[in-house]
């Protein structure tokens, strides 16, 4: 089998033919490579095979004659590659080293079937099939995840090797190498902003481990990366052109999944993304610019049912935007009802005034402005209404500007639209809907107590006349506002050509029903026949009063029975009148009108990156329940100690790692031993294998435990840069570790060799 490696690369050295490296430099490189152990999940057999390849490279390059021949072949192949750009193959070179060592030769680089950037071919060597895992580990250490994937997948898909028991013994390690290569490739693609490609790579690695039922810790690490990647994938997918329907739908589905895991926009559920509530609100705000008005309306209306104040507010914006652009005032009516409900806690009178204006309810719009505490917008509205009997001109001008600059830019299908109140009210469908609006105040519909205008028309003919008059007032005010706007260069928002929505988005049956929640759901065309409906209960009762009074006082010449009947009827009428007056007096006393109460002063609901739109309390972290130690959690503790021991006694003498796993008195004891080795210029290279035999937790103290483990320790001891074979050893020990938990982490306090 050929692998794209050379001996210099195996040792981590650059080729230098003009100034050959000394024997000491080669020896130091060999020591460093053997001391740098790969991830602990690899088996000892795989690590030993890797070290065989490192030893092979060291033997060739440390022998002057073999290195001279190797360098000659290396230069010839490199020159040929530089001149032609393609490695045509050089003559095989046999080396007289170990008769059992695999033969080596130079050949073309291993062909790769992945999407990679064009690269020059590499030198390669031929190795035995059973050394493949060692080559994969070396390539992985060099960051060549594509080559690892190519070689590893070829092995895993080779049906001939599937029947070879010797080859299958290396299968778990090769599966691990391929999965880690997928993980590395996915993270590199993530860094390069290729989020969907990263998800494909990570999912491939996770699926491989799940299918093979191996290395659950690595599978959990990949799964965690997939969850953290979801917000990036959503933004990448929904930002695609609208013609990419499948990609955008996949992004919306991922958004639904992450909202479900978080339990809503303001939810405290764990979605694995690592985003705080504030960060997630910023993500939603960023995401809105890539969604259409219909997509936002569907999304936020569903989320508002949790309930969610943020989703409700965003649903209001979507309904207003879609209702105005598509000439569907029913959606604006729905937005107004939602605003009235939200207004119990927020100062949303300005938005209520705009909705009332778009529904032709000028009196309610003016009343809402009187309650608003937003001084800056009100100042603009008053300034643009100078010389007018009311604030309608300024409100019309402000509404157009607000729609154009604050609402439309956050919808991908409306960002280039122009807001024109004149065109909106000129639409026949809008006129028909406004005429059919019920006379009941929207405040009552929204369960929101408010003093209705005293001059509100109760009769249908009067209401239609009032509606026509209001539309005329709005048209006149809009014309005045547009005229004033045209004279100001700094506030212009309606100049230029008015864009007409050529293909308004249809509303489904479900959305239409939702759009009129809390109001009459009858379509506008059916409401034109509302004059045939039964009279309201109030008018019917007043008719009874008038007829009963006529009977009591207009028929005095009839018999006694008629007089008694008339008197009884009159008495009942008077009694009913007194009861109704008492009830009305009690109701007025118990519930004073809100118009007499001080207005609510609060900030406007705004979704921003660094400030949540509503006051959301931070969830208190739940106290962690200490878990007892078991064999699965005990092994990493001992592994951490063995790794810290190897680093402390190695060439770097990294004693700081001892503090991460040891506490007194063990810490001082081992620090002293490291200091003794430093004084004697002694270096120890360790290789360990571990098997946890037993774990005992202290029943009286949950922060203490004991581990009994079998440790195979291979030590090569160098004194003054020379191997001391007599002091080196290979021992199998049974060790008892006494542990204590500090700050939630297990530390080794004492240890004892049992055998």
KOLSEMI-464364 format. One line per field, with one value per residue (C-alpha): x, z, y. Coordinates in Angstrom, 3 decimals. Example, Ala and Ser with C-alpha at 12.3 -4.5 7.8 and 13.67 -1.06 7.14 Angstrom:
<atoms>
east	[12.300_13.670]
up	[7.800_7.140]
north	[-4.500_-1.060]
</atoms>
This chain:
<atoms>
east	[0.000_1.255_0.786_1.655_4.450_8.231_10.727_11.428_7.746_7.298_9.903_8.447_11.618_12.112_14.498_17.867_20.280_22.913_23.310_22.551_21.217_23.485_22.905_21.893_19.251_17.813_17.815_16.048_13.406_12.889_12.455_10.006_7.894_7.699_6.917_4.013_1.266_-1.963_-5.406_-5.929_-8.757_-6.295_-5.273_-1.747_-1.367_-2.139_0.342_2.985_2.451_2.829_6.085_7.308_7.010_8.782_11.579_11.813_12.239_14.836_16.887_17.029_17.954_20.421_22.441_24.754_24.726_21.004_20.275_22.537_20.675_17.316_18.223_19.298_15.954_14.165_15.975_15.390_11.676_11.356_13.175_11.010_7.911_9.051_9.835_6.746_4.217_3.327_5.091_5.718_7.269_10.862_12.717_12.088_14.850_15.599_17.356_19.446_18.035_15.837_14.875_11.429_10.917_8.501_9.955_9.701_9.473_8.332_5.172_2.409_0.364_-2.613_-5.584_-8.263_-11.921_-12.886_-13.493_-10.130_-8.140_-5.617_-2.376_0.944_1.539_3.440_6.178_4.963_6.306_5.086_4.168_2.620_-1.165_-1.007_0.882_-1.962_-3.247_0.209_0.311_-3.195_-2.195_0.922_-1.116_-3.684_-0.974_0.118_-3.441_-4.018_-7.635_-8.507_-5.787_-6.901_-10.474_-9.374_-7.162_-9.425_-12.624_-10.898_-10.020_-13.478_-15.206_-12.799_-14.775_-11.611_-10.307_-13.656_-12.952_-9.400_-9.442_-6.021_-7.113_-10.371_-8.507_-7.384_-10.891_-11.870_-8.712_-9.266_-12.904_-11.645_-9.089_-11.775_-14.246_-11.615_-10.725_-14.386_-14.406_-11.265_-12.571_-15.909_-14.234_-11.999_-15.054_-16.791_-13.864_-14.085_-17.816_-18.934_-21.509_-23.575_-20.435_-19.251_-22.550_-22.229_-18.720_-19.654_-22.785_-20.735_-18.357_-21.206_-23.108_-19.974_-19.476_-23.166_-23.193_-20.083_-21.215_-17.751_-16.223_-19.331_-17.290_-16.069_-19.604_-20.914_-18.234_-19.275_-22.958_-22.184_-20.496_-23.533_-25.788_-23.507_-23.449_-27.239_-27.602_-24.885_-26.564_-29.931_-28.520_-26.685_-29.755_-32.445_-30.179_-30.288_-32.317_-36.034_-35.747_-33.760_-36.907_-35.508_-32.523_-34.618_-37.202_-34.417_-33.238_-36.758_-37.080_-33.788_-35.143_-38.270_-36.081_-33.927_-37.000_-38.499_-35.337_-35.104_-38.839_-39.380_-37.458_-37.214_-37.133_-34.570_-34.284_-30.908_-30.564_-26.833_-25.965_-24.410_-26.349_-27.681_-31.139_-29.640_-27.496_-30.449_-32.588_-29.795_-29.751_-33.521_-33.176_-30.417_-32.456_-35.531_-33.860_-33.723_-37.370_-40.405_-43.395_-45.465_-42.690_-42.319_-46.055_-46.390_-43.344_-44.038_-47.790_-47.090_-44.416_-46.707_-49.001_-46.403_-47.039_-44.138_-44.151_-41.260_-42.903_-46.189_-44.487_-42.669_-45.946_-47.462_-44.762_-45.254_-49.027_-48.750_-46.170_-48.062_-51.439_-50.292_-48.260_-50.866_-53.830_-55.218_-56.476_-57.704_-54.062_-53.664_-56.807_-55.268_-52.052_-54.050_-55.786_-52.393_-51.002_-53.906_-53.135_-49.411_-50.148_-51.124_-47.408_-45.762_-46.202_-47.357_-49.794_-47.855_-48.149_-51.825_-52.365_-50.801_-52.997_-56.110_-55.139_-54.734_-58.181_-59.777_-60.409_-59.185_-60.741_-59.102_-55.798_-55.915_-56.794_-53.886_-51.467_-52.696_-51.651_-48.226_-45.148_-42.696_-41.730_-39.473_-41.992_-44.771_-42.677_-42.226_-45.962_-46.891_-44.376_-45.843_-49.400_-48.934_-51.873_-54.177_-57.106_-55.706_-52.593_-53.700_-51.318_-48.307_-49.478_-49.947_-46.467_-44.938_-46.761_-45.377_-41.870_-42.199_-43.371_-40.650_-37.708_-38.629_-40.871_-40.258_-36.422_-36.767_-38.614_-36.706_-39.724_-40.633_-37.239_-37.502_-41.221_-42.517_-45.143_-48.006_-51.126_-52.849_-52.552_-53.509_-56.812_-57.588_-57.708_-61.361_-60.759_-59.452_-62.467_-64.864_-63.249_-63.182_-66.882_-67.695_-65.717_-67.914_-68.957_-67.786_-64.638_-61.428_-60.631_-63.530_-62.582_-59.072_-60.433_-58.854_-60.878_-60.893_-63.380_-64.869_-65.509_-68.793_-69.791_-69.225_-72.063_-74.161_-76.395_-74.954_-75.854_-74.295_-71.209_-70.752_-71.118_-68.590_-66.249_-66.519_-65.860_-62.827_-61.372_-61.864_-60.168_-57.267_-56.969_-56.929_-54.465_-52.288_-52.311_-51.357_-48.651_-47.326_-47.299_-45.383_-43.091_-42.299_-41.100_-38.621_-35.504_-34.542_-37.784_-38.606_-39.986_-42.715_-41.031_-40.510_-42.537_-45.054_-44.523_-47.735_-47.788_-48.415_-48.749_-49.899_-49.204_-52.397_-53.631_-54.518_-57.679_-55.842_-54.050_-57.266_-58.930_-55.973_-55.857_-59.284_-58.926_-61.082_-63.088_-65.758_-64.294_-66.784_-65.089_-65.682_-67.987_-70.302_-70.340_-72.105_-75.332_-74.917_-77.982_-80.125_-78.698_-80.857_-80.848_-78.452_-79.711_-79.517_-81.837_-84.222_-84.577_-85.106_-87.941_-89.592_-89.411_-91.112_-93.950_-94.594_-94.869_-97.475_-99.560_-99.537_-100.568_-102.500_-105.384_-107.091_-110.695_-110.279_-111.451_-109.990_-108.017_-106.373_-105.564_-104.019_-102.069_-100.829_-99.909_-98.047_-96.133_-95.289_-94.078_-91.818_-90.389_-89.674_-88.099_-85.893_-84.842_-83.887_-81.868_-80.019_-79.188_-77.916_-75.796_-74.364_-73.596_-71.866_-69.856_-68.683_-67.725_-65.887_-64.090_-63.054_-62.284_-58.650_-58.837_-58.852_-55.949_-52.338_-50.915_-48.498_-44.941_-42.543_-40.031_-41.097_-40.576_-37.512_-35.548_-31.828_-28.644_-27.407_-30.729_-33.684_-37.047_-38.684_-37.315_-36.371_-35.007_-31.914_-32.531_-30.838_-28.360_-29.429_-26.977_-25.015_-25.715_-22.403_-22.311_-20.490_-17.409_-17.748_-15.479_-16.373_-15.580_-12.633_-10.589_-10.202_-8.936_-6.154_-5.437_-5.011_-2.522_-0.500_-0.425_0.655_3.353_4.695_4.766_6.446_9.247_9.659_12.103_10.048_9.538_6.092_5.471_2.491_0.366_0.851_-1.171_-4.133_-4.501_-2.619_-3.208_-1.191_0.620_1.041_1.737_4.814_6.190_6.067_7.298_10.389_11.039_10.875_13.329_15.741_15.597_16.274_19.389_20.652_19.742_17.465_14.558_11.918_9.733_6.609_4.036_1.013_-1.980_-4.719_-7.444_-9.715_-10.433_-12.576_-14.032_-15.177_-17.020_-16.854_-20.395_-19.804_-18.253_-19.401_-16.236_-13.890_-13.326_-10.777_-9.678_-7.833_-6.302_-3.800_-1.219_1.301_4.161_6.956_9.769_12.840_15.222_17.838_20.686_22.679_21.073_22.035_19.640_20.150_18.949_19.551_17.282_14.597_11.780_8.464_6.281_2.705_1.551_-1.589_-2.040_-4.473_-5.414_-7.130_-9.151_-10.746_-13.197_-12.327_-14.458_-16.336_-13.185_-11.554_-7.912_-5.458_-4.380_-2.293_-1.353_0.128_1.525_-0.182_1.788]
up	[0.000_-0.918_1.387_0.645_3.205_3.253_6.010_6.682_7.050_9.374_11.702_11.307_9.640_6.513_3.959_3.926_1.407_1.579_5.359_6.553_10.070_12.738_14.488_17.630_15.706_14.187_17.554_19.195_16.444_16.939_20.682_20.244_17.799_20.001_23.052_21.298_21.883_19.863_21.368_24.191_22.376_20.107_21.232_22.357_19.244_16.974_18.846_18.582_14.811_14.522_16.453_14.128_11.176_13.134_14.024_10.396_9.218_11.920_10.986_7.325_7.913_10.709_8.524_6.302_3.304_3.315_3.831_0.893_-1.414_-0.065_-0.539_-4.115_-4.898_-3.053_-5.050_-8.372_-7.712_-6.391_-9.440_-11.806_-9.972_-10.130_-13.867_-15.077_-12.355_-12.345_-10.589_-13.297_-10.926_-10.024_-9.763_-6.628_-4.084_-1.878_1.384_3.337_6.776_8.342_6.266_7.878_7.167_4.344_1.015_-0.010_-3.327_-4.822_-6.791_-7.733_-4.965_-3.798_-5.933_-3.942_-4.769_-2.479_-3.479_-2.703_-3.966_-6.627_-4.964_-6.170_-5.980_-3.021_-2.548_-1.261_0.305_0.199_3.486_4.570_4.902_8.634_9.104_7.677_11.051_11.918_8.658_9.329_12.775_11.363_8.575_11.132_13.287_10.176_9.618_6.414_7.138_3.426_2.966_6.137_4.840_1.470_2.841_5.769_3.741_1.157_3.911_5.509_2.161_1.002_0.967_0.728_3.997_5.671_5.706_7.012_10.777_11.170_9.214_11.116_14.413_13.346_12.281_15.493_15.307_11.615_12.328_14.981_12.586_9.927_12.447_13.825_10.266_9.624_12.848_11.831_8.318_9.646_11.989_9.195_6.965_9.880_10.207_6.461_6.730_4.820_7.375_5.429_4.234_7.831_8.911_6.209_7.387_11.065_10.372_8.388_11.306_13.802_11.617_11.219_14.980_15.569_12.897_14.271_17.897_18.883_20.865_22.406_23.851_20.391_19.011_21.773_20.911_17.258_18.221_20.383_17.425_15.257_17.774_18.041_14.238_13.840_14.086_11.452_9.160_9.554_8.491_5.543_4.321_4.677_3.049_-0.183_-3.094_-2.871_-5.864_-3.645_-2.004_-0.584_1.091_2.639_3.905_5.521_7.252_8.518_9.810_11.682_13.169_14.339_15.919_17.791_19.021_20.239_22.148_23.651_24.483_22.648_21.863_25.534_26.685_29.024_27.371_26.258_22.481_22.577_20.674_23.675_22.925_25.872_25.742_24.660_21.984_20.664_20.426_18.375_16.183_15.603_14.732_12.254_10.804_10.104_7.209_5.259_5.835_3.870_5.519_5.126_6.647_9.618_10.178_10.187_12.426_15.051_15.245_16.142_18.673_20.272_21.440_23.974_25.045_24.051_24.302_21.836_19.270_19.672_19.023_15.961_14.732_14.985_12.708_10.220_10.165_9.664_6.906_5.046_5.607_4.228_1.299_0.221_0.909_3.539_6.427_8.280_9.171_10.432_12.520_13.992_14.751_16.532_18.759_19.678_20.415_22.729_24.683_24.811_25.741_29.246_30.071_27.357_25.870_22.410_21.811_18.809_17.018_18.047_16.537_13.238_13.123_13.885_11.131_8.619_9.662_9.127_12.864_13.162_16.561_18.137_16.454_17.964_21.410_21.275_20.453_23.499_25.731_24.165_26.154_23.243_23.041_19.988_17.545_18.976_18.394_14.742_14.381_15.954_13.794_10.616_11.785_12.316_10.939_10.977_13.390_14.550_14.368_11.339_8.786_10.977_11.813_8.117_7.333_10.293_9.403_5.870_7.155_9.850_7.393_4.920_7.332_10.366_9.062_5.401_5.612_7.886_5.255_2.243_-0.076_1.061_1.515_-1.811_-1.589_-1.190_1.452_0.211_2.298_-0.698_-2.743_0.265_0.935_-2.778_-3.004_-3.371_-1.173_1.638_1.353_1.434_4.560_6.441_5.728_7.130_10.365_13.405_15.562_18.760_20.035_19.557_23.204_24.269_21.767_23.211_26.803_27.341_29.285_27.540_27.241_23.771_21.879_22.938_19.395_18.037_15.611_16.609_13.611_10.479_8.180_10.595_10.906_7.141_6.821_9.577_7.900_4.609_6.429_8.182_4.909_3.416_6.454_6.107_2.397_3.029_5.899_3.815_0.986_3.388_4.903_1.475_0.447_3.557_3.070_-0.453_0.828_3.291_1.961_5.256_6.012_2.559_2.553_-0.078_-2.973_-6.257_-7.943_-5.819_-6.097_-6.462_-5.193_-8.369_-6.862_-3.257_-1.255_-0.686_2.797_3.570_5.331_8.554_8.464_7.640_10.662_12.793_11.315_12.678_16.083_18.548_15.794_13.363_10.971_8.162_4.879_3.759_0.899_3.270_5.740_3.224_4.081_7.790_7.806_7.717_10.980_14.179_16.025_18.911_22.365_23.580_20.839_21.338_25.058_24.367_21.952_24.701_26.995_24.475_23.730_27.395_28.171_25.393_26.738_30.301_29.490_26.191_27.025_30.077_28.875_28.774_31.556_35.007_33.745_31.129_33.736_36.054_33.191_32.101_35.662_36.168_32.959_33.899_37.316_35.774_33.383_36.226_38.295_35.369_34.836_38.513_38.566_35.410_36.821_40.090_38.179_35.933_38.983_40.734_37.597_37.224_40.892_40.865_37.550_36.813_33.159_32.157_30.583_34.163_35.271_34.790_31.537_31.572_31.092_29.801_27.070_23.616_22.830_20.623_19.642_19.673_19.814_23.153_24.944_25.198_24.143_27.424_30.927_31.010_34.319_34.035_35.054_38.292_37.745_39.363_41.946_40.536_42.262_42.937_41.087_42.487_40.694_38.470_36.098_33.113_34.971_36.871_33.785_32.538_35.986_35.992_32.304_33.130_35.838_33.518_30.831_33.393_34.649_31.116_30.481_33.810_33.380_29.623_27.847_28.642_32.347_32.334_36.077_35.853_34.618_37.939_39.689_37.455_38.761_42.083_45.528_48.685_49.773_46.377_44.606_46.668_46.425_42.640_42.204_44.224_41.988_38.885_40.443_41.137_37.483_36.372_38.556_37.236_33.608_33.465_31.031_31.139_28.191_29.346_27.556_29.524_29.183_31.788_33.050_35.916_38.149_40.919_42.169_45.739_46.889_50.518_51.898_54.565_52.251_48.644_47.802_48.443_46.396_45.736_42.409_41.904_38.448_36.492_34.740_32.187_32.273_29.676_30.613_28.593_30.829_29.326_31.435_29.853_26.468_26.582_26.981_30.249_29.300_32.758_34.361_31.681_32.353_31.251_34.263_34.981_38.242_40.364_41.868_44.399_43.976_46.750_45.337_46.696_44.862_44.774_42.959_41.212_39.862_41.116_42.229_43.351_46.944_47.558_45.597_46.479_44.419_45.586_43.466]
north	[0.000_3.468_6.399_10.056_10.333_10.652_10.036_13.684_14.372_11.395_12.899_16.384_17.736_19.849_18.293_20.092_18.619_21.370_21.413_17.879_17.593_16.249_12.974_14.875_16.847_13.703_11.986_14.936_14.954_11.222_11.660_14.506_12.533_9.467_11.595_13.343_10.814_11.039_11.207_8.714_6.930_5.120_1.672_0.863_-1.290_1.672_3.864_1.151_0.883_4.662_4.459_1.701_4.075_6.824_4.372_3.278_6.854_7.500_4.399_5.396_9.037_8.325_5.933_8.059_5.716_5.061_8.747_9.682_7.317_8.513_12.184_11.502_9.902_12.709_15.438_13.703_13.317_16.876_18.305_16.302_17.480_21.112_20.934_19.098_19.825_16.121_13.283_10.683_8.198_7.640_4.410_2.446_2.602_-0.367_0.253_-2.176_-1.732_-4.365_-7.356_-7.267_-3.564_-2.732_-1.704_1.929_3.701_6.978_7.134_9.492_10.941_8.917_9.955_11.801_11.891_14.787_18.370_19.903_22.827_21.787_20.805_19.511_15.785_14.439_11.911_8.574_5.425_1.878_0.248_-3.020_-3.049_-3.644_-0.350_1.749_2.944_4.295_6.273_7.639_8.889_10.602_12.232_13.345_14.918_16.837_18.149_16.157_15.254_14.820_12.197_10.422_10.319_8.957_6.204_5.334_5.151_2.976_0.532_0.548_-0.038_-2.774_-6.013_-8.124_-6.707_-7.295_-11.033_-10.589_-10.993_-9.353_-6.305_-6.113_-5.906_-2.427_-1.399_0.487_2.619_3.345_4.273_6.668_8.188_8.753_10.219_12.616_13.618_14.450_16.465_18.369_18.965_20.221_22.685_23.998_24.524_26.240_28.663_29.360_30.255_27.141_26.157_23.633_21.854_21.780_20.228_17.548_16.636_16.563_14.534_12.008_11.525_11.232_8.745_6.609_6.338_5.657_2.980_1.294_1.854_3.027_5.925_7.534_10.430_11.448_11.066_13.360_15.938_15.931_16.157_19.202_20.899_20.191_21.928_24.956_25.158_25.403_29.219_29.678_27.158_28.876_32.237_30.699_28.801_31.476_34.072_32.049_33.506_32.846_30.498_28.081_26.779_23.539_25.218_27.976_25.478_23.473_26.629_27.396_23.836_24.175_27.403_25.594_22.905_25.396_27.303_24.044_23.173_26.684_26.637_29.918_33.094_34.057_30.434_28.973_25.568_24.252_24.148_23.461_26.644_28.364_31.584_33.550_35.117_38.449_36.800_34.834_37.994_39.546_36.443_36.701_40.387_39.577_36.735_38.891_40.701_37.414_36.388_37.533_39.164_35.984_33.840_36.159_36.344_32.555_32.104_34.753_34.171_30.553_31.570_34.156_31.342_30.056_32.972_35.224_39.014_39.327_37.046_38.931_42.256_40.877_39.364_42.864_44.251_41.411_41.879_45.643_45.258_42.556_44.186_47.545_46.180_43.617_45.965_43.585_45.775_42.666_41.970_45.531_45.069_41.938_43.859_46.558_44.005_42.507_45.965_46.739_43.577_44.309_47.910_46.895_46.794_48.890_52.352_51.297_54.139_55.396_52.050_51.899_55.327_54.215_51.111_53.166_55.580_52.741_51.462_54.881_55.347_58.925_59.625_56.582_57.510_60.997_59.620_57.159_60.008_61.901_58.994_58.413_59.459_59.306_62.940_62.856_61.296_63.456_66.569_65.590_64.917_68.281_70.101_68.624_69.378_73.127_75.074_72.028_71.554_68.184_66.005_63.970_65.582_64.938_61.401_60.594_61.850_60.035_56.784_56.791_57.477_54.819_52.186_53.100_53.234_51.135_48.365_47.514_47.197_44.150_42.080_40.819_41.122_44.669_46.309_48.168_49.014_52.559_53.313_55.533_56.152_57.698_54.502_52.391_54.218_54.398_50.596_49.381_46.349_48.548_50.862_47.925_46.450_49.755_50.314_46.882_47.274_46.534_49.454_47.773_49.496_47.547_48.238_46.040_43.356_43.257_43.095_46.482_49.068_52.421_55.294_55.067_58.320_59.905_60.731_57.191_56.370_53.374_53.186_51.575_54.457_56.941_54.710_54.455_58.195_58.709_56.248_58.126_61.371_59.882_58.656_62.091_63.618_61.170_61.843_65.579_65.186_62.901_65.423_68.212_66.043_65.091_68.726_69.707_66.750_67.785_71.127_69.560_67.983_66.326_64.450_63.161_59.653_59.621_61.408_59.612_56.940_55.045_51.319_49.303_45.727_43.772_40.295_40.517_37.408_35.391_34.661_31.092_30.108_29.499_32.812_34.635_33.155_34.087_37.552_38.338_36.711_38.559_40.300_39.234_36.639_37.323_38.330_41.936_40.966_39.112_41.977_44.222_42.369_42.984_45.244_42.085_40.799_40.946_44.261_44.663_43.886_47.480_48.828_45.950_46.748_50.420_49.486_47.506_50.508_52.741_50.263_49.491_53.193_53.645_50.842_52.174_55.764_55.610_53.237_54.683_53.882_50.106_47.851_47.263_44.293_46.428_49.086_46.510_44.979_48.394_49.376_46.118_46.577_50.151_49.015_46.389_48.971_51.416_48.644_47.584_51.209_51.671_48.420_49.380_52.808_51.317_48.796_51.529_53.708_50.793_49.963_53.567_53.692_50.365_50.860_54.417_55.032_54.703_58.129_59.525_57.378_58.430_57.037_54.137_55.311_52.669_52.168_51.108_47.432_47.225_44.134_44.898_42.870_44.160_44.755_42.355_43.825_42.877_42.564_38.901_37.587_35.469_31.868_30.954_28.134_24.953_23.683_20.799_17.525_15.741_12.468_9.456_8.236_5.173_3.298_5.473_8.710_7.271_6.358_9.994_11.035_8.463_9.132_12.812_11.913_9.654_12.358_14.976_12.605_12.060_15.829_16.611_14.078_14.611_16.874_19.998_19.145_20.768_20.646_22.995_20.104_18.323_21.054_20.254_16.701_16.392_17.919_17.728_15.652_13.943_17.243_18.111_14.576_14.453_18.031_17.087_14.092_16.278_18.714_15.841_14.779_18.351_18.554_15.223_16.084_13.083_12.719_9.990_9.023_7.181_5.079_3.927_1.679_1.648_-0.642_0.452_-2.531_-1.084_2.199_2.836_5.948_7.031_6.548_9.224_11.828_12.168_14.158_11.244_8.095_5.367_3.865_0.624_0.261_-1.821_0.368_-0.865_1.652_1.627_4.032_4.979_6.919_9.232_10.615_13.449_12.664_8.989_6.109_4.269_0.837_-0.530_2.035_1.753_-0.658_-2.138_-2.947_-3.920_-2.356_-2.446_1.010_2.432_6.119_8.077_10.989_14.127_16.386_20.108_22.705_19.931_18.200_15.025_15.304_12.602_13.108_9.974_6.861_3.503_0.628_-2.559_-4.970]
</atoms>
